[in-house]
Each structure stands twice: as C-alpha cells, then as structure tokens.
Amino acid sequence: MKNSATWPADLDRSAVDADEYEPILSAEPSTGELELAERASLRRVSGLSTELADITEVEYRRLRLERVVLVGVWTDGDATHAEASLAELARLAETAGSQVLEGLVQRRDRPDPSTYVGSGKVRELRDVVTSTGADTVICDGELSPGQLRQLEEKLKVKVIDRTALILDIFAQHARSKEGKAQVELAQLQYFLPRLRGWGEAMSRQAGGRAGGATGGVGTRGPGETKLETDRRRIHKRISKLRKELTAMRTVRGTKRSRREANEVPSVAIAGYTNAGKSSLLNALTGAGVLVEDALFATLDPTTRRAETPDGRPYTLTDTVGFVRHLPHQLVEAFRSTLEEVSGADLLVHVVDGSEPAPQGQVTAVREVLAEIADEHGTSMPPELLVINKTDAVDATRIAELRRLLPDAVFASAHSGAGIQELRSIIAERLPRPEVFVTALVPYTRGDLVARVHSEGEVVVEEHTPDGTRISAKVRPELANALQQFASVDSE
C-alpha cells in the first residue's frame, strides 16, 4: 500500500513493485515532526471490502447491511499497526451487520479537534462516500460530540465511532438480564453527553432581545426543554440500572462466597475477543456453551464444574472478551462480571495462535485487567498463557510463537491437541490442601470420608473394625470437621 500523495501522476500503481518504490515518508523524522506530504495523505487500506461468499446472498444482504466507509487517524507506530487497527475495525463492522466498502487511514500527529481528519480530508472523504454510495462512516477512535456533529453536517451521512460500534455489537449479543442491563448502562453513559435537542428539527429557547435577534415570535421552540427532559430521564434510568446491577452483583457475590466456603478452587478464562475461550471451556468441561466465529459472541459469564486428573474439583468461568481500546463505559458496566477474574485462583489467558500480532492482544488484555485490579485494590491471580487454534497454523509459525511466548501452553480446542497437557498444568497450578490429617473415622460418618476423597488428597486409607483410618491432605475447614477423630499437623 502506498502513500497517495507521493505517487507521480503519470505512474501506474499496479505496475510498480512495492520493493522498488519506497515512500520517502516511511522513516520517522529525527526532529519528531511529521513530513508535510505524509501529514496530508489519506491512505487507502486494501483488502477491507466485504466479500459475498454466495451470489444468491446479494439481494438479501443489500437490504440488510449498512454500507460503510472506515476512516482512521494514524498517530504513532508504523503503517502495519495502523492497518491492523483498521482491519480489526472492519471485522467489528461486519460483526455488527455492515458491508465494508472502503478503508482509509491518514497520518497526523494528533486527530483534528474539529473534524477528526481535518477540513481538507473531510472533502476527500465526502467524495469517497458519494462515489461508493455509502450511508455510514465509522471512525477508528472515540469522537467528541463536536467532532461527531461536524462530520455529520459535512458528510451528510450517519457517522459513528469505534465506541458506538462496539456498544452496538454488545447490544445485539446480550442475552441475560444482567448482560442487557450492563449494555444499556454503558450506552446511556456514552450517549448522555452526545444528546442534541436542537438543529433542523428543533430550535433553542430564546427570549427578550435574543428572541428578537433570532427571529422573534414563532421562532422560540421547546428544543432545550426537550433536551433537559431527555437528560433527566437518562439520569433516572442510569440510577435505576446501577441499583439493579448492584443487586445482581450481590447475588453473584453470594454464589462466589458459597464456592469459596466450600473451598473449591476457581479458574477464570480471559482473553481477546474471538480467541476461542468458549471453545476451550467446552473442550475442558463439555459445557456446550455457544461457540461462534464472531467478535464478542460471549457476553454472559458461564461457570462450569471440572475435575483435575487426580479427581480434585474446581470451577471454570468463561468471561467476556477484550479488544484494543475497549470503551471505558464497558469496563465500568461489566465490572461485576470481570470481578470473576480478580477473585479466581488461576487466570487462563487464551491467545489466538492464528493472529498475526498476538503480542498486541496480550498487552491489551493485561492493561484492562490491571486497570480493574488497581481500582479494586487487588492483585491479579497467577496467569497461565494458552495459545489456542494451533491447528490453524503451520509448524514454522508455532516455532515463532514459542520463541515470542516461551511460557505459553499450546493447544487446540477444535482438534483436542494439547488439551490433556493443559488439564495437567491447570491441576499443578491450582492451590492444594495444606493441612495433613490422620483420623479414624467411624463408619457412621461416611460423609466425612467422601468429602476427604472429593476435596482432599488421600495418602493412606485403611478399613478397620472401628472405622476408616485415613491419612490425607485437606483444607482447614475439613480438618476442623475431622478434628474430633484426628490428630492434625500442618506441613
């Protein structure tokens, strides 16, 4: 892909080898300022047009899909990073049900505070929108209310940003009552500062001299009053949703406390969206949860029981996926769900092995988790990095990933490769019973012997005329229950 501002006018782009024509702007200026031509360029990102797999879908999808043009501002990093971000935006747009027509990226030191891409580029973008017949423009960043208004006025089509797009996907995929409430809360927090109650449909209230200056009688409308009414309603709804989520959080906390009281170890599965977390949960537990090759297919956490190879029980929880620049509203709204991660004994961090740049995804997930831990004043549990989808990459790529992520476990939830090894490693990382006890349990208390087998590690077991003599490692709560029959020593 080349910088359109640096191509000679009489040079055919398709006939030029990329290695023979290197843009003069590929290197960062030593002074820290951007070159003029690179600053002014609006680069077309190739390969982002949505392809129809079946020609019979054309008429149906033409009715169903919005036709969108993507635009991003490249402020730091290299061109590969900028194009990867826009490619991810294209996948998000397609997940939301849109047809991607074009992808454009511009190099600037910072987004334009008025129109995001600058007034000159807005005119070029309008020409692209007109020529492609697009009805929506999606910006790869979060737009301020002013930027959003300016772009819509100049482009004459709907404009949304990355945050609104992700919120729309979450709204489509939320299924449980808690998930729907979390998404609605995030949407209301996002749209509250972007309310517009005047313009073509409504005029602002004016009175006295202001009223006379703006047209006098007949021009003073209820626009601002309607705007304030909307704001009050939204604030009231936000307050109600927060109360509902607090109650749901209490229920979730009660269930978690019950598991902790029973001293069942917990494992949380986290990772980038579409990394295969739900597939891995199914492979480890046979849970049968929804698996879909789509971004943010899982919004509602799922907890299932599992056992280690030596018979110790533990729980596995599938959590919502992450993405680069995850909107703050979503982090806030899904905080109660993400607390499942901070309260776990082990964090299984799933990475998509077929992703071209997995390190960026790992960093994005860790940043969000660190933010949650800092706000709660807690620390994240030990992390086990798992490279999933190894069946989709060749041996060379696996060797490269082993070099980049030497501590990772390699597995494939689809083919089952490496799943047994993963089970064994999870068992090794889980906390073990720490109290050694030897007890002569009467046959009338077979329930205690059963608990020792299910919750502890039996070392020696012998059946005698007086009862079952058992030596095992158990947790403190079970050791207290056995104390009347046992002599307990801590190791």
N, C-alpha and C positions, 0 to 999 in steps of 0.2 A: 504494500500500500504506500502511495507516495503523497507528498505534500502538494496539493493542487496549486499553491501559489508559486512553486519553484519549477514547474514544468515549462519548457519552451513551448510557445504557442503552436509551432509547426511540427511538434514531435508527437508521433503516435504512441500512446502509453502502452498499448497492447504489444507493441513490437520491441519494447525495451526490457532487457533483463534487469531484475532488481539489483543484482550484484554490480552491474556496470554503471548504474545511475544512482548514486547515493545522495540524498538530500544534504545540502550544506548545513542544515539545521539540526542534524542528528546529535551533535555534541553539545553539551551544556556550556554556555559562555562562562569564561572564568570570572567575569565581573558579577555574575549572578543575575544579570538581566537577560530577558529573552530577546532573541533576534526578531527584527521587525516582521520579516516575512512569515516566520513561524507563529508569531503572535496573531497575525491577520488570517492565518489559514483556517479553513473549515474542512477537515479531512473526512472523506467518505470511508467508512469501515465496511469492507466487503464481507460477504458470506452471512449476512444477518437477515436476508429476506426469508420469510416463512415459506417452506416448500410444501405443496399439497401432495400427499402420498397417493391419492387416488383421484383421478379426474372427475369421478362421479360426485366427489365432495364439493366441487367448485360452487355450484349454485347455493347449496346449504350453507357453506362457510361464508359466502359473500353476504348472506343475510345476517348471519350470527356474529361475525367477527368485526370488531372495530379495526380500521386501517390506520396504523400508527407509524409515525416517524420518530426515531430516537435521536436525542442530541445530548452530548456530554461535554464537559469542560475538563481538559487535562491540565492540572496544575502542578503535579510533581510526578516523580518516577519516569519510566520510559514509555515508549509508544505501546509496547506489548502489554504493560499493565493497564493503560487506558483502554485498549481494545478489549482486554479480558473483562474489564468492568462493564463495558457496553454490551459485550456478548452475554454476560450474566443478566443485564437489564432486558435483553431480547428474550431470554428464557423466562424471566418473570412476566413479561408482557404476554408471551404465548400461553403461559400458565393461567393468566387472567382471562384468556379468551380473545386475544387480539392477533391481527395479522401484521407482521412487521414488514414494512416496505423499504425503509432506508435507515441507516445508522450513520450519524455524523458526529465527529468529535473535533473540538477546537482547542488549540494550545494557548493558554493565557496564564499569567502569573496568579490571577485570582478571578473568580466569576464576577461578571459585571454587576454592580449593586442594583442597577435599574432593570436590566433585561436578561441577566444571566450570561448571554453570549455577546452582548454589545449591539448597538443600533445597526451597524452595517451588516453584521451577520444575521440579524433578525430579518432583514430584507432578503438575504440569500435563502434563509430558512423558509420564508414565506413562498419564494419561488419553487422550492423543492416540494412544499406541501401542496401547492397548486398543481404542479406537474404530475405528482403521484396520485392525486385525489385523496389524500389522507384526511381523516376527520379528527385526529387526535395527535398531539405532540407530547412525548414523555421525556422529561429531563432527568439525567442521571445525577441527581442531587436533591437536596431539600430546598425548595423555593420559598422565599419570603412572600408574605401577602402582596407586597408591592410588585415584586418580580412576576408573580402569577398574574396579577391584573394587567400589567404592561404587556406581557406576552400574548395574552388572550385578545387584548384590544388590537394588537398589531398583526397577529397571525390569523385572526378571525376563525379560529377553531378551538376546541377544548384543549387545555393544557393541564397536565398533572405532573407531579414529581415522583421520585422513587418511593418516598414515604407513602404517598397516597396509593401507589400501585401495590405495595406490599400489604397495606391495610385492606385493600380490595380483595386480594388473594386470601387473606385470613378470614374475611367476612364470608367468602364462598365456602371455605373448608371447615369452619367451626361447626361442631355438631352437638356437643354437650351444652347444658345450661351455663356452666362456668365458662366454657370457651366462648360462647356467644356474648356473655356479659363482659369478658375481658376485651374482646374485639370492639364491642360497642364503646366501651370506656376509652380505648385508645383512639377510635375515630372521632369521638366528641372532643377529646383533648386536642387533637390535631386540627379539627375544623373550627374550633371556637375562635381563634384569632384571625381566621380567614373568612369570617362571615362578611357578606356585603349586602347592605339593605337599601342601597340607592344605585342610581345609574340609569339605564334606559327604562327600567320598569318603575322605579320609584324616585322621588326627589326628596332631598333633605328638608327638614323643617326649617323655616326661616320666618322671621317676624320683624316688624318695625322697618328701619332703614334697610336692613339686609333683605327683607321681603320685597321692598320696593325696588332695590337694585337688581334683584334677580327675576323680576317679572311681576311682582305684586300678587294681587288676588288671583286665585286659581292655580298658582304655581307652588303653593306650600302644601306638600304632601305628607303622609304619615310614615315615610320611609324610615326615619331614625327611630320612631316609636316602635315600629315593627322589628327593627334590628335589636332594640333593647329587650323586647318581648322574647325574641328568639334566644338571646343570651341568657335571660333569666331561666327559660325552660331548659336550656342545655346545662346550666349550673345545677339546677334542681335534679336533672336526670343523672348528672355525674355524681352528685352526692348520694343518690339512691343506689346507683351501681356500686359505689365504693362500700356502702353498708352491706349490700348483698354479697360482694366478694369477700368482705371480712368474715361474714357468717360461713361462707363456703371454705374459707381458709381455716376457720376453726374446726370444721368437720374434717378437712384434710389433715390438720394437725392432730386431731384425736385419733384418726386411723394410724397415723405415723407413730404416735405415742404408744398405741396398743402394740404395734410391731416391735417398738423399742423395748417395751415392758417384757415382751416375750423373748427379747434379746435375739431376734432374727436379724442377721446381717443384711444390709441393703446395698444394691449395686445400681447406679444410675447410668443410663446410656445417653450420652450427649454427642453433639457433633454438628457439622454443617448440614444445611438442608439437602435432602436427596442423597445423603452419603450411605444410606442403607441401614439406618438404625432399627427401623421396624422389622426389616428382613432379618437382621441379626437377632432381635428379640424372638422372632418366630423360630429361627434355627436353634436357639438355645433352650427354649421352653415349649415350643409348639403352640404358642399363644393364638395364632390365627388372626392377628390384627391386620388392619388394612395395609397393603403394600402397593404403592403406585409410583411409577416413574414420573414424578412431578414434584415441583418445589412446594414445600410446606403442606404435604399430604397429611401429616400428623400434627394436630394442634392440641389434642386432649391427651394427657399423660395416661399411660397404661401400665399397671403394676401386675406382675405375674410371679408365681412361686416357682423356684427352681431348686435343684439339688446338686451339690458337688459330687464328683466321682466317688467319694468316700461316704456319701449319704447325708452330709450336713445341709440343712435347708437355708435358703436365702431368697431375697426378693430382687427382681429385675424391673426397673422402671424406665419406660421409653418416654423421652421428653421432646418438646418442640425443637425444631431445628433452628440453626442460626444462619445469618447471612452477613456479608460485609455491610457496614453502615446500617446495622439494624436500628430502626427508628426508636428513639428514646421512649416514645409513648408505649411501644410494645414491650420494651423491657420492664417498664413500670407496671403495665397491666398484667403481664404474665409472671410477675414476681412470685406469687404464691406457688405457681407451677414450678418455677425454677428453683424454689427452695428445696425441692426434692433432691436436687443435685448437691446443694451445700450440706444436707443432712445425711448423705449417703456415706457408707464405709469405703466405697471404691467408685471411682469415676471411670467408666469405659468410654473413651473418646474415639468415636468412629470417624475415619477419614476415607474419602472416595479415592481408591487407588488409580482410577482412570482419569482423574482430574489432572490437567497439565501442570498446575501450580498448587500442589497440596499445602505447601508451607503457608501460603496466604490464608487458606481456610483455617488451618490450625491456629494461626495467630488471631484471626477474627473471633473464633470461639473462645479462646483463652482470655481475650480482652473483655468480652461480655461477662464471663464467669468471674473474672477478677473484680469487675465493677459491682456485681451482686454481692460478692464476699466482702468488699470494702464497706458497702452501705449497711450490711448486717453485722459487721464486726466479727465475722467468722472467717475461717480458712477453708479452702477447697480440699476435698478428700484426695488421697493419693490417686494419681492418674495412670491408667493403662491405655496406651495408644494402640488402636487396632486399625490396620489398613484393610479395608473391605474391597470387594469387587476384583480380587486378584485374578479371577477367571477371565476378566475383560482386558487384561494387559499381557504383554509378552515377557519373556524371561529377562530381556535387557532392561525393560522398564522396572521390573521387580528388583533387579540388582541395583538400579539407580536409587530406588526408594529405600532400600536397605542402607545405602550409604547416607542418604539425606536424613532418614529417621531410624537410627540404629537400634533404638529401644522398642520399636513397634513390633506387634504381633501381626502376622499376615494370615488372612482368612478370606473365605468367600461364602457368604450366606446363601448364595444361589446354588453353588455346586457342593457345598458342605466341606470343602477343603479347609483344613486348619481349625475346624470348629472344636474337635476333641482337644486339641492342644490349647485352645482358648479356654475351654472349660477348666482344664487342669491349672492354667495360670491364674484364672479368677479364684479358684479354690485356694491356691497358695497365698494370694494377696488378701483374702478375707481374714478378719480377726478370728483367732482361735480361742477356745475356752482356756482360762488361765488358772483355774483352781483344780488341784489334784485331790481326789477324794477316794477313800476306801470305805465301803459301807456294807453291812449285812442287812439287806432289805427284806422284810418278811414277805411271804407270798401274797398276803392280803394287800400289799402296796405295789402291785404290778404296774400301776400308773407311773410311779416314780422311775421304775426300771425302763419303761417305754420312753419316758422323757429323756433319760440318760442316753438311750440309743439314738433318739431323734435330734437332740440338741447338743450332745457332747461327743467325746471321743473315747470309746471303751478300750481300755488297755487289757484288763483281765476280767473274765466273768466265770463264776463257778456256782453250780446249784448244790446246796447243802440241805440237810434235813430241816434246818431252822429258817432257811430263806435263800435269797440270791446274794452271794458275795461278789461285789463288783468294784473294780478299780477303774476310774475314768477321770478325764479332764472335763470339767463342766464350768458353767458361768456362775458368778457369785449367787444369783437368785436361786438357782437349782441346788447349789451347795448348801445354802441355808435350809432348804426343804429337806435335805438328806442329813442334816447335822445331828438329828436325834438318833440316827442309825450309823453315823460315820465319825471317823477322825479325819479332820481336814487339814491339809498342809498346802500353803501357797508356794508355788515354784518361783 
